[in-house]
Amino acid sequence: MIYRKINMELIVIEDEAEAVVEQLNAALDRLEAEHTIFGGDIETSPIEEPKAPRRSALTHTMAAGETAASAVKMAGEKVVNALRKVI
């Protein structure tokens, strides 16, 4: 049988950590009622304030699209200006 390990990382406000862990444990108990789950634990550790969120792939794609659209627009303007000079 092939198994798959699932990793998950959450960052929550310190004051809410205990409540979140309790709810996660309850959710795991509900999952165990219907699925075979091996091992697993929830550990907490303090961290500094999280850095700014990383840009998503969609954000990168949209930025690339805007750059490409600007380049096409600029090229079109240059062609129009060149044609005006020729005519």
N, C-alpha and C positions, 0 to 999 in steps of 0.2 A: 504494500500500500504506500502511496506517495502522500507526504504531508506538506503543509505550507505554513510557514511562520508569519504571523501578522504583527508588525510593529506599528505603534501609534505614539505620537508625541503631542502633548497638549501643554499650553502655557496658560495659566490662570492667575488671577489675583490671589495673593497669599491668603487673604481672609476667607476666600471661597474654596481653597484647596481641599479641606476636609470634606465639605459637602459634595464636591465633585467626585472625590474618591469613593465616598459612600454610594453615590448614584452609579458610578462605573461598576462597583462590585455588585450592586443589585442587578445591573444590566447583564453582567457576566453570569450571574446565577440564573437569570431567565434564559440566556443562551444555552447554558448547560442542560436545561430541562429538555431542549429539543435537539441539541447537537453534541457530538462527542468532542470535548475540549481537553487537551492535555496540557498540564502545567499552567504557567502564566502567573504573573503577579503584577501588582501596581506599586511602583515606587515613586517617591516624590523627592525633589531636591531643589533647594533655593537657587535662583538665578538672578542676574542683574536684569534691569529693565530690557525687554527685547528690542533688538535693532529694528529699523524700519522694515516693513515687509518687503520681501523680494518681489521683483516684477514677475508676473505670470507670463506664460508662453503667449497667451492671447494679447497681453499688453505689448510684448515685443513684436508680435505679428502686426498689430495695428500701427505701431510706430514705424515699422518697415514699410507698410503700405503708404503711410503719409509721406515718407521720404521718397518713395518711388513716384507717387503722384506729383510731388513737388518737382522732381527731376523731369518728368514728362512735360509738365506745364512750362518749365523753364526752357526745355528744348523746343517746344512749340513756339514760344515767344521769340526765340532766336531765329527759327525758320521764317516766321512772319517778318521780322526785322530784316533778314537777309533778302527776302523777296521784295520788300519795299525798296531796298537800296538798288536792286537790279532793275526794277520797273521804273 
